[in-house]
């Protein structure tokens, strides 16, 4: 149970993602210290910042893989992970959480494919189990998605037979198979060999061109400049500043942002 702030009591659908006043701690370590973030439908938001700044934790909270201690998260206007009773939020049942989570795609750093399932089975598993869709409907869509990300020829292979770049493209297809309202990417290229990074970034570029709503935690600052509508700089559990790529990356206002960019640009 967590307290509902007065500033987060509305239920508007202006934003695809709306994070308000979110706090998260692990024991004495305060990882998020009142984070606010909004993402409009069809926008690409890139989150950059040093290791330990809370970027990945924020993504996991949006998907309710981690629970908030204060504040709220909404996706498409709906509270994530909780329902409101008066001024209190009460956590949803596991079944309700899984149903919500199936509307929020998540692409992990390390792919997280099921090793005992083929590529095709990895892609169709969640739409069938979480969304109760029929295999006869899901499988043609899954094959089309594998074609879209360039790994259709691997549909009946197991993940161990794929390169890291191919596994990450399968992971993207798996996220897309849920027809999500937003897709979250947690450092999608950090586990890849340098020569494989480009093939994954190109798939993400295609999603952006198609108008998908994306939130990308990335250390690829050049890619953030190219693809993002908004770049967010986080440090020490707070959003230090945000703006267009041209504004934040070329003319940052905060000294901490300037110091970080001086090391990565």
C-alpha positions as CSV (number, residue, x, y, z in Angstrom):
1,X,0.0,0.0,0.0
2,X,1.3,3.4,-0.9
3,X,0.0,7.0,-0.4
4,X,-1.6,8.7,-3.4
5,X,-0.3,12.2,-3.8
6,X,-2.9,14.8,-4.6
7,X,-0.9,15.8,-7.7
8,X,-1.5,12.3,-9.1
9,X,-5.2,11.9,-8.5
10,X,-6.4,12.5,-12.1
11,X,-6.8,9.9,-14.8
12,X,-6.0,11.6,-18.1
13,X,-4.9,9.9,-21.3
14,X,-2.8,12.8,-22.6
15,X,0.3,10.8,-21.9
16,X,1.3,7.3,-22.9
17,X,3.4,7.2,-19.7
18,X,3.0,9.4,-16.7
19,X,5.4,9.0,-13.7
20,X,4.7,11.3,-10.8
21,X,6.7,11.7,-7.6
22,X,8.1,8.2,-7.6
23,X,10.4,7.1,-4.8
24,X,12.2,3.8,-4.5
25,X,14.7,2.5,-1.9
26,X,16.6,-0.7,-1.3
27,X,17.3,-0.7,2.4
28,X,19.1,2.5,3.3
29,X,19.9,3.2,-0.4
30,X,17.4,5.7,-2.0
31,X,17.6,4.9,-5.7
32,X,14.7,7.2,-6.9
33,X,14.0,10.5,-5.2
34,X,10.7,11.8,-6.5
35,X,11.0,11.2,-10.2
36,X,8.6,12.8,-12.6
37,X,8.5,11.7,-16.3
38,X,5.9,12.1,-19.0
39,X,5.9,10.5,-22.5
40,X,3.3,11.4,-25.2
41,X,1.9,8.7,-27.5
42,X,4.2,8.2,-30.5
43,X,7.2,9.9,-28.9
44,X,10.6,8.4,-28.3
45,X,12.2,9.3,-24.9
46,X,15.9,8.4,-24.3
47,X,17.2,8.3,-20.7
48,X,20.9,8.8,-20.2
49,X,23.1,9.2,-17.2
50,X,25.9,7.5,-15.2
51,X,25.7,4.0,-13.8
52,X,23.7,3.9,-10.6
53,X,21.6,7.0,-11.4
54,X,18.3,5.0,-11.2
55,X,17.6,4.7,-15.0
56,X,17.0,0.9,-15.1
57,X,15.0,1.0,-11.8
58,X,12.7,3.6,-13.3
59,X,12.0,1.3,-16.3
60,X,11.3,-1.6,-14.0
61,X,8.9,0.5,-12.0
62,X,7.0,1.6,-15.1
63,X,6.5,-2.1,-15.8
64,X,5.8,-2.9,-12.1
65,X,8.7,-5.3,-11.9
66,X,9.6,-3.1,-8.9
67,X,7.1,-1.6,-6.6
68,X,6.9,2.2,-5.8
69,X,7.1,3.4,-2.3
70,X,5.6,6.8,-3.0
71,X,4.1,8.3,-6.1
72,X,2.3,6.8,-9.1
73,X,2.8,5.4,-12.6
74,X,0.2,5.5,-15.3
75,X,0.3,3.9,-18.8
76,X,-2.4,5.2,-21.2
77,X,-4.2,6.8,-18.2
78,X,-4.4,3.6,-16.1
79,X,-2.6,3.2,-12.8
80,X,0.1,0.5,-13.1
81,X,0.1,-2.1,-10.4
82,X,-2.4,-0.5,-8.1
83,X,-6.1,0.5,-7.8
84,X,-7.2,3.5,-5.8
85,X,-9.5,3.4,-2.8
86,X,-10.0,6.9,-1.4
87,X,-6.5,8.4,-0.8
88,X,-4.8,5.0,-0.7
89,X,-3.4,2.7,-3.5
90,X,-3.8,-1.0,-3.1
91,X,-1.7,-3.4,-5.2
92,X,-3.6,-5.4,-7.8
93,X,-3.7,-9.2,-7.8
94,X,-0.9,-11.1,-9.6
95,X,-3.3,-11.9,-12.4
96,X,-4.3,-8.2,-12.9
97,X,-0.6,-7.2,-12.8
98,X,0.3,-9.7,-15.5
99,X,-2.6,-8.5,-17.6
100,X,-1.3,-4.9,-17.3
101,X,2.3,-5.9,-17.9
102,X,1.3,-7.6,-21.1
103,X,0.4,-4.1,-22.5
104,X,3.9,-2.8,-21.7
105,X,6.7,-4.3,-23.8
106,X,10.1,-4.7,-22.1
107,X,13.4,-5.4,-23.9
108,X,16.1,-6.4,-21.4
109,X,19.8,-6.0,-21.6
110,X,20.5,-9.7,-21.7
111,X,17.6,-10.7,-24.0
112,X,15.9,-13.0,-21.3
113,X,14.7,-15.5,-24.0
114,X,13.5,-18.9,-22.8
115,X,16.3,-21.3,-23.7
116,X,14.0,-24.3,-23.9
117,X,11.7,-22.6,-26.4
118,X,12.3,-22.0,-30.1
119,X,12.5,-18.5,-31.4
120,X,8.9,-18.7,-32.6
121,X,7.7,-20.2,-29.3
122,X,9.4,-17.4,-27.4
123,X,7.5,-14.8,-29.5
124,X,4.0,-16.4,-29.2
125,X,4.2,-17.5,-25.5
126,X,3.1,-14.3,-23.9
127,X,0.2,-13.4,-26.3
128,X,-1.2,-16.9,-25.7
129,X,-0.6,-17.2,-22.0
130,X,-1.1,-13.6,-20.8
131,X,-3.5,-12.3,-23.4
132,X,-5.4,-15.6,-24.0
133,X,-5.2,-15.2,-27.8
134,X,-5.5,-18.2,-30.1
135,X,-2.3,-19.7,-31.4
136,X,-3.8,-19.8,-34.9
137,X,-4.1,-16.0,-34.8
138,X,-0.8,-15.3,-33.0
139,X,1.6,-17.5,-35.0
140,X,1.2,-15.7,-38.4
141,X,1.7,-12.3,-36.6
142,X,4.8,-13.7,-34.9
143,X,6.3,-14.9,-38.1
144,X,5.6,-11.5,-39.7
145,X,7.3,-9.8,-36.8
146,X,10.4,-12.1,-37.1
147,X,10.5,-11.1,-40.7
148,X,10.3,-7.5,-39.8
149,X,13.3,-7.7,-37.4
150,X,15.3,-9.8,-39.9
151,X,15.3,-13.2,-38.2
152,X,12.5,-15.1,-39.9
153,X,15.0,-17.8,-41.0
154,X,15.7,-18.6,-37.3
155,X,12.0,-19.2,-36.3
156,X,12.6,-22.8,-35.4
157,X,16.0,-22.5,-33.9
158,X,16.7,-22.3,-30.2
159,X,18.2,-19.1,-28.7
160,X,21.6,-20.7,-28.1
161,X,22.1,-21.0,-31.8
162,X,21.7,-17.2,-32.4
163,X,24.2,-14.4,-32.1
164,X,23.6,-11.8,-29.4
165,X,22.2,-9.3,-32.0
166,X,19.8,-11.9,-33.3
167,X,18.6,-12.8,-29.8
168,X,18.0,-9.1,-29.1
169,X,16.0,-8.8,-32.3
170,X,13.9,-11.8,-31.3
171,X,13.4,-10.1,-27.9
172,X,12.1,-7.0,-29.7
173,X,9.7,-9.2,-31.8
174,X,8.5,-10.8,-28.6
175,X,7.7,-7.4,-27.1
176,X,5.9,-6.3,-30.3
177,X,3.8,-9.5,-30.3
178,X,1.9,-8.2,-27.2
179,X,0.7,-5.1,-29.3
180,X,2.0,-3.0,-26.4
181,X,1.0,0.6,-25.7
182,X,4.7,1.4,-24.9
183,X,8.0,-0.4,-25.3
184,X,10.7,0.0,-22.7
185,X,14.3,-0.7,-23.7
186,X,16.9,-1.2,-20.9
187,X,20.3,-0.7,-22.4
188,X,19.4,-2.8,-25.4
189,X,22.9,-2.9,-26.9
190,X,25.0,-3.1,-23.7
191,X,25.5,-6.9,-23.9
192,X,26.3,-7.0,-27.6
193,X,29.7,-7.1,-29.3
194,X,30.3,-3.8,-31.1
195,X,29.8,-5.2,-34.6
196,X,26.3,-6.3,-33.6
197,X,25.1,-3.0,-32.1
198,X,24.1,-1.5,-35.5
199,X,21.6,-4.2,-36.4
200,X,19.7,-3.8,-33.2
201,X,19.7,0.0,-33.4
202,X,18.3,-0.2,-36.9
203,X,15.3,-2.2,-35.7
204,X,14.6,0.4,-33.0
205,X,14.9,3.2,-35.7
206,X,12.2,1.4,-37.7
207,X,9.9,1.3,-34.7
208,X,10.4,5.0,-34.1
209,X,9.7,5.7,-37.8
210,X,6.5,3.7,-37.5
211,X,5.3,5.9,-34.6
212,X,5.7,3.5,-31.7
213,X,6.0,4.9,-28.2
214,X,9.4,4.1,-26.9
215,X,11.3,4.7,-23.7
216,X,15.0,3.8,-24.1
217,X,17.7,3.7,-21.4
218,X,20.9,3.9,-23.4
219,X,24.6,4.8,-23.2
220,X,24.5,5.4,-27.0
221,X,24.3,9.2,-26.8
222,X,24.7,9.6,-30.6
223,X,21.8,7.2,-31.1
224,X,19.7,9.2,-28.6
225,X,20.5,12.4,-30.5
226,X,19.3,10.8,-33.7
227,X,16.2,9.0,-32.6
228,X,14.7,10.7,-29.5
229,X,12.1,13.4,-29.3
230,X,13.1,14.0,-25.7
231,X,16.4,13.2,-23.9
232,X,16.3,12.9,-20.1
233,X,19.4,13.1,-18.0
234,X,19.3,11.3,-14.7
235,X,21.8,11.4,-11.8
236,X,21.6,10.2,-8.2
237,X,18.0,9.2,-8.5
238,X,16.6,12.4,-9.9
239,X,15.8,13.9,-13.3
240,X,18.4,16.6,-13.5
241,X,17.1,18.1,-16.8
242,X,15.4,17.1,-20.0
243,X,14.7,18.6,-23.4
244,X,15.1,18.1,-27.1
245,X,18.3,16.4,-28.2
246,X,19.6,19.6,-29.6
247,X,18.9,21.5,-26.4
248,X,20.1,18.9,-23.8
249,X,23.0,17.5,-25.7
250,X,24.3,20.7,-27.2
251,X,23.3,23.4,-24.7
252,X,22.7,21.7,-21.3
253,X,21.9,24.0,-18.4
254,X,23.0,22.0,-15.4
255,X,26.7,21.6,-14.5
256,X,26.2,17.9,-13.8
257,X,24.8,17.4,-17.3
258,X,27.7,19.3,-18.8
259,X,30.2,17.2,-16.8
260,X,28.6,13.9,-17.9
261,X,28.4,14.9,-21.5
262,X,32.0,16.0,-21.6
263,X,33.1,12.4,-20.9
264,X,30.7,10.7,-23.4
265,X,30.6,13.0,-26.4
